[in-house]
Amino acid sequence: RMMYWQSVASLVSPGGILVITSCSRTKDELVQEVENFNQRKLGTTLSEGALASDVVVFKYLDHVQAYPNVDGVCIATVAFLHT
């Protein structure tokens, strides 16, 4: 997963918006996944002397209301701002 988020971070320019639609994760799970990525990134870059405020890659921006589909799978669309 770390490789996925690193790849996505390199594809979205700072100031850009990442919109994810998931058929298997809730809004809260997607936000937690991004927070985990930011924390892992924080741990590696602080040891290199960076400031914590410079490390956060994605910030939660907004979401479309999550809703279950016919099979009971949660569908969520979440937007994140690349800082």
C-alpha atoms as an extended CHARMM CRD file, in Angstrom:
* protein
*
        83  EXT
         1         1  ARG       CA              0.0000000000        0.0000000000        0.0000000000  PROA      1               0.0000000000
         2         2  MET       CA              2.8620000000        2.3530000000        0.7060000000  PROA      2               0.0000000000
         3         3  MET       CA              4.0270000000        1.9520000000       -2.8950000000  PROA      3               0.0000000000
         4         4  TYR       CA              0.4780000000        2.7050000000       -4.1120000000  PROA      4               0.0000000000
         5         5  TRP       CA              0.2560000000        5.9480000000       -2.1190000000  PROA      5               0.0000000000
         6         6  GLN       CA              3.7770000000        6.9920000000       -3.1060000000  PROA      6               0.0000000000
         7         7  SER       CA              2.8570000000        6.4570000000       -6.7690000000  PROA      7               0.0000000000
         8         8  VAL       CA             -0.3790000000        8.4050000000       -6.4090000000  PROA      8               0.0000000000
         9         9  ALA       CA              1.4390000000       11.2210000000       -4.6150000000  PROA      9               0.0000000000
        10        10  SER       CA              3.8920000000       11.4990000000       -7.4930000000  PROA      10              0.0000000000
        11        11  LEU       CA              1.0430000000       11.6530000000      -10.0390000000  PROA      11              0.0000000000
        12        12  VAL       CA             -0.9490000000       14.4090000000       -8.3210000000  PROA      12              0.0000000000
        13        13  SER       CA              0.6870000000       17.8330000000       -8.3780000000  PROA      13              0.0000000000
        14        14  PRO       CA              0.7950000000       19.9010000000       -5.1880000000  PROA      14              0.0000000000
        15        15  GLY       CA             -2.4500000000       21.8370000000       -5.0330000000  PROA      15              0.0000000000
        16        16  GLY       CA             -4.1600000000       19.1100000000       -7.0580000000  PROA      16              0.0000000000
        17        17  ILE       CA             -7.1260000000       17.0790000000       -5.9040000000  PROA      17              0.0000000000
        18        18  LEU       CA             -7.2080000000       13.2980000000       -5.6750000000  PROA      18              0.0000000000
        19        19  VAL       CA            -10.6940000000       11.7950000000       -5.9060000000  PROA      19              0.0000000000
        20        20  ILE       CA            -11.0750000000        8.1330000000       -4.9830000000  PROA      20              0.0000000000
        21        21  THR       CA            -14.1930000000        6.0230000000       -5.4390000000  PROA      21              0.0000000000
        22        22  SER       CA            -14.0370000000        2.7460000000       -3.5590000000  PROA      22              0.0000000000
        23        23  CYS       CA            -16.4380000000       -0.1690000000       -3.6830000000  PROA      23              0.0000000000
        24        24  SER       CA            -14.8690000000       -1.8360000000       -0.6690000000  PROA      24              0.0000000000
        25        25  ARG       CA            -13.9490000000        0.9130000000        1.8030000000  PROA      25              0.0000000000
        26        26  THR       CA            -15.9350000000        3.4850000000        3.7150000000  PROA      26              0.0000000000
        27        27  LYS       CA            -15.0890000000        7.1950000000        3.8290000000  PROA      27              0.0000000000
        28        28  ASP       CA            -13.5930000000        6.7570000000        7.2910000000  PROA      28              0.0000000000
        29        29  GLU       CA            -11.4310000000        3.8420000000        6.1330000000  PROA      29              0.0000000000
        30        30  LEU       CA            -10.1110000000        5.8510000000        3.1680000000  PROA      30              0.0000000000
        31        31  VAL       CA             -9.3420000000        8.8420000000        5.3910000000  PROA      31              0.0000000000
        32        32  GLN       CA             -7.5510000000        6.5490000000        7.8530000000  PROA      32              0.0000000000
        33        33  GLU       CA             -5.5180000000        5.0200000000        5.0170000000  PROA      33              0.0000000000
        34        34  VAL       CA             -4.3430000000        8.4800000000        3.9550000000  PROA      34              0.0000000000
        35        35  GLU       CA             -3.5680000000        9.4560000000        7.5500000000  PROA      35              0.0000000000
        36        36  ASN       CA             -1.5070000000        6.2660000000        7.9070000000  PROA      36              0.0000000000
        37        37  PHE       CA              0.4150000000        7.1560000000        4.7360000000  PROA      37              0.0000000000
        38        38  ASN       CA              1.0620000000       10.6660000000        6.0450000000  PROA      38              0.0000000000
        39        39  GLN       CA              2.2690000000        9.2440000000        9.3890000000  PROA      39              0.0000000000
        40        40  ARG       CA              4.6400000000        6.7760000000        7.6990000000  PROA      40              0.0000000000
        41        41  LYS       CA              5.9430000000        9.5930000000        5.5230000000  PROA      41              0.0000000000
        42        42  LEU       CA              6.3150000000       11.7640000000        8.6310000000  PROA      42              0.0000000000
        43        43  GLY       CA              8.3890000000        9.1120000000       10.3860000000  PROA      43              0.0000000000
        44        44  THR       CA             10.8490000000        8.7710000000        7.5170000000  PROA      44              0.0000000000
        45        45  THR       CA             11.2820000000       12.4530000000        6.7230000000  PROA      45              0.0000000000
        46        46  LEU       CA             11.5430000000       13.7890000000       10.2730000000  PROA      46              0.0000000000
        47        47  SER       CA             14.5990000000       11.6340000000       10.7040000000  PROA      47              0.0000000000
        48        48  GLU       CA             16.0120000000       13.4900000000        7.6880000000  PROA      48              0.0000000000
        49        49  GLY       CA             15.4350000000       16.8830000000        9.3550000000  PROA      49              0.0000000000
        50        50  ALA       CA             12.1820000000       17.9780000000        7.6510000000  PROA      50              0.0000000000
        51        51  LEU       CA              9.4690000000       19.8900000000        9.4770000000  PROA      51              0.0000000000
        52        52  ALA       CA              6.2800000000       18.0180000000       10.3650000000  PROA      52              0.0000000000
        53        53  SER       CA              4.1450000000       20.6220000000        8.5660000000  PROA      53              0.0000000000
        54        54  ASP       CA              6.0490000000       19.9480000000        5.3320000000  PROA      54              0.0000000000
        55        55  VAL       CA              5.4230000000       16.2060000000        5.4180000000  PROA      55              0.0000000000
        56        56  VAL       CA              1.6380000000       15.8930000000        5.1510000000  PROA      56              0.0000000000
        57        57  VAL       CA              1.0170000000       14.8040000000        1.5760000000  PROA      57              0.0000000000
        58        58  PHE       CA             -2.7720000000       14.5800000000        1.3890000000  PROA      58              0.0000000000
        59        59  LYS       CA             -5.4100000000       16.3480000000        3.4570000000  PROA      59              0.0000000000
        60        60  TYR       CA             -9.0430000000       15.2840000000        3.5710000000  PROA      60              0.0000000000
        61        61  LEU       CA            -11.1050000000       17.7410000000        1.5270000000  PROA      61              0.0000000000
        62        62  ASP       CA            -14.6480000000       16.3910000000        1.1560000000  PROA      62              0.0000000000
        63        63  HSD       CA            -16.6790000000       13.3100000000        0.3380000000  PROA      63              0.0000000000
        64        64  VAL       CA            -19.8370000000       12.2070000000       -1.3840000000  PROA      64              0.0000000000
        65        65  GLN       CA            -22.2130000000       10.4730000000        0.9770000000  PROA      65              0.0000000000
        66        66  ALA       CA            -21.2730000000        6.8110000000        1.2170000000  PROA      66              0.0000000000
        67        67  TYR       CA            -24.0340000000        4.3880000000        0.4170000000  PROA      67              0.0000000000
        68        68  PRO       CA            -24.4240000000        0.6150000000        0.2860000000  PROA      68              0.0000000000
        69        69  ASN       CA            -25.0940000000       -0.9610000000       -3.0660000000  PROA      69              0.0000000000
        70        70  VAL       CA            -27.4330000000       -3.8700000000       -3.6890000000  PROA      70              0.0000000000
        71        71  ASP       CA            -24.9310000000       -6.4560000000       -2.4460000000  PROA      71              0.0000000000
        72        72  GLY       CA            -24.3240000000       -4.5710000000        0.8010000000  PROA      72              0.0000000000
        73        73  VAL       CA            -20.9080000000       -3.3160000000       -0.2870000000  PROA      73              0.0000000000
        74        74  CYS       CA            -20.1910000000        0.2500000000        0.7550000000  PROA      74              0.0000000000
        75        75  ILE       CA            -19.3740000000        2.6930000000       -2.0350000000  PROA      75              0.0000000000
        76        76  ALA       CA            -17.5810000000        5.8860000000       -1.0230000000  PROA      76              0.0000000000
        77        77  THR       CA            -16.1140000000        8.7800000000       -2.9910000000  PROA      77              0.0000000000
        78        78  VAL       CA            -13.5730000000       10.9100000000       -1.1150000000  PROA      78              0.0000000000
        79        79  ALA       CA            -11.4970000000       13.9210000000       -2.2160000000  PROA      79              0.0000000000
        80        80  PHE       CA             -8.0620000000       14.7570000000       -0.8620000000  PROA      80              0.0000000000
        81        81  LEU       CA             -5.9530000000       17.8600000000       -1.4640000000  PROA      81              0.0000000000
        82        82  HSD       CA             -2.2850000000       17.2750000000       -2.2890000000  PROA      82              0.0000000000
        83        83  THR       CA             -0.3830000000       19.7290000000       -0.1050000000  PROA      83              0.0000000000
